[in-house]
Amino acid sequence: MAPEVSPRRARAVLVALSLAAFAFITTELLPVGLLTHIAPDLDRSRSQVGLLVSGYAVVVVLASVPLARLTQRIPRRQLLGVTMLLFAAANAMAALASTYAVLAGSRVVTALAQALFWSIATATVTGPFPVAVRGRVVALFATGATLAPVLGVPLGTWLGQEAGWRTAFAALAGVGLAIAVAVLVLLPSYPPAAGGAARGTAPDGRRFLLLLVATALGIGGFMTLQTYVTPFLLDVSGFADAVLAPLLFVSGAAGVVGTLAAARTLDSRPTASLLAPLSIGTASLFGLYALGALRPGAIALLAGIGLAYAGFGSAVQSRMLQLAPGSTDIASAGVSTAFNAGIAGGSLLGGGLLSTLGARPLALVGGLLTLAALALLAVDAWRSRAAGPASAAAPDGPAAGREITLVSIE
């Protein structure tokens, strides 16, 4: 039997794990901001430093499901505490790295910690809350990850520029240590199977598999453009170098808005919460292909893509808690794998397009991929409605009675 969790304690865990998500995504992307500082210091090319990001995603893809299976019986307080300590140690290792090989090794360790974190964090953070508000909790948890590119990476880049790139990683090590302490103090220890969100509320293996395919396609579509959005804005839209940072901030800020907007609909309209951001993203990508040379329109469409990407990510995590055919930890690992496969695949596809056809087709091909994801999910929703209410995955279901305790987030 799982221990009770007070509302205040449950909210504190939500904040701590949202900060952990912020720290992980900041760490994942930080080498991009510090690329011109790390490369000469370690006597490596910029493309080799770029591998610290793409290789990171590959490790997450390969490790998520195996690590989730290996650790599925370990109480979440101990497992998340050790995961954050590992995160802190790996970033400290990066801060002390004297060679590229040591830095690359620290990134592998951090990626392993991130693979495990995303496999278990969603179910852990939502478990103490009622089924009817878990979508909102997922969106609030995802806010940390959404804020990372907007605040975390620029702040880390600035710190690295002012005090040296190692200082930025040292600061993240300190953040990880503080979060580890908070997790060990706040999170009760209980068997994973006793958590309120340990199982899907309306399990459906076929629909869950379709969700994974749509996730990989959708994220791949967004990342086909977003990985190379800078050359698109320079070459197609004709913006100057000096305005790129504000433009990327607009996209990131729109992502925060998208996450918060999703919080209002994830519980009451789970299917629409998936279809709406994909529709907005697809329209924005096609619009950018057609109107990307018009600067005011490009800014608005860039914001639409940022909003849609973040909203879709939150919707997928929330839907996973409903459709998971078994353990939500294993299902979450599958979602993480699909996400990172989409990131890696979209980045590779975009790189190939950029080097052969230029920047403009990035938006068109990205839009075609998000359209394919939208079509899959729309057909699935139509088939579910046609089959009757018994086949629809409702926000509550057979797992609704397994909460640790029911807490309000109002």
Protein Blocks (a to p, Z undefined) as FASTA:
>chain_A
ZZdddfklmmmmmmmmmmmmmmmmmmmmmmmmmmmmmmmmnopafklmmmmmmmmmmmmm
mmmmmmmmmmmmgcfklmmmmmmmmmmmmmmmmmmpcbfklmmmmmmmmmmmmmmmmmmm
mmmmmmmpcfklmmmmmmmmmmmmmmmmmmmmmmmmmmmmmnojklmmmmmmmmmmmmmm
mmmmmmccddfklpmklpcfbdcfklmmmmmmmmmmmmmmmmmmmmmmmmmmmmmnopaf
klmmmmmmmmmmmmmmmmmmmmmmmmmmmmlmmmmmmmmmmmmmmmmmmmmmpmklmmmm
mmmmmmmmmmmmmmmmmmmmmmombdfklmmmmmmmmmmmmmmmmmmmmmmmmmmnojml
mmmmmmmmmmmmmmmmmmmmmmmmmnojklpccfbdfklmmcfbdcdfZZ
